[in-house]
């Protein structure tokens, strides 16, 4: 009950501090590992989950005003990634695992994700890996609903 | 009716609530359909979103009195629990804030308390712009334009890689950044005049539209619009 109250109160007493600072920004990367093998047997390297398109036409942007489920899910995954660093929970891990797995072809490999945070140091944008998940069988993630 | 007369018109509390409910029905139905379109939802999630769609239908058609509002508030709580917080950040918070204020307005024993509930929403809406401007203007990185540059350069929000190129347009970003900061800071002053308020709300809607185009924040556009009738009523009632 206390947890529910703590989730509800910020909605009726919001802080409205949008973009107070531009904090390090998370990206989710994943890789597939052959079953029963160590991480050295990864199939290929780390790949960015849902890379954004190179270009988007104005018409597409305007269509997104009405219909944008994939992008909104991607923003939710950004929230999960931030929560996982600020207050680690199995909920955030499960949400990321299932939603990344949902878009992958079925396979017998294990899925592992990591969180890479981008930030600016001086004039350079730097990447820092802040979290690596425990590999989970893809089939196990894909059999249940997200 | 001339344009100026139209812009000067206020709303009664009942009219404001009616408009908010109609706009909410659209905004929440849009959110629910987006969730259902993702597929592979657990049965309990599917049930929540289908029930929200039905409640939106009731809200839009004016069926069931306050029950659709209370039902949407209850299912909003269930979603906060399901996602352990908002699914879509500030837009979900605004959805719950509007539903909470409307729910209280219906529960209010007297007109006075009904007006208090609507006033709270109106004040929070004005604060959503002012506080957002204030936290930027006190930050040297926003004042210099480098914060907005970082938003385009490496944040998760730009909807395409090509938009990241805007990070190199420093003068443009400086102007855009200051335009947003000043607009947000002076927004509450628009409450002093009904025409100024309507024009400010039009400008604010344009701001949300640009955020939706650049950063894919479509839900913010629709849900902030839902709260505007409360502010139009508030301005007419107080000033």
Interface residues (C-beta under 8 A of the other chain):
Chain A: X4 X7 X8 X10 X11 X12 X14 X15 X16 X17 X18 X19 X20 X21 X22 X25 X26 X27 X52 X53 X54 X55 X56 X58 X61 X62 X64 X65 X66 X67 X68 X69 X70 X71 X72 X73 X74 X75 X76 X78 X79 X83 X89 X91 X92 X95 X102 X118 X119 X120 X125 X144 X145 X146
Chain B: X30 X34 X35 X37 X38 X40 X41 X42 X43 X45 X77 X80 X81 X83 X84 X85 X86 X87 X88 X89 X90 X92 X93 X94 X96 X97 X100 X124 X127 X128 X131 X132 X135 X136 X139 X141 X147 X150 X151 X153 X154 X155 X156 X158 X159 X160 X161 X162 X163 X209 X212 X213 X216 X217 X218 X219 X221
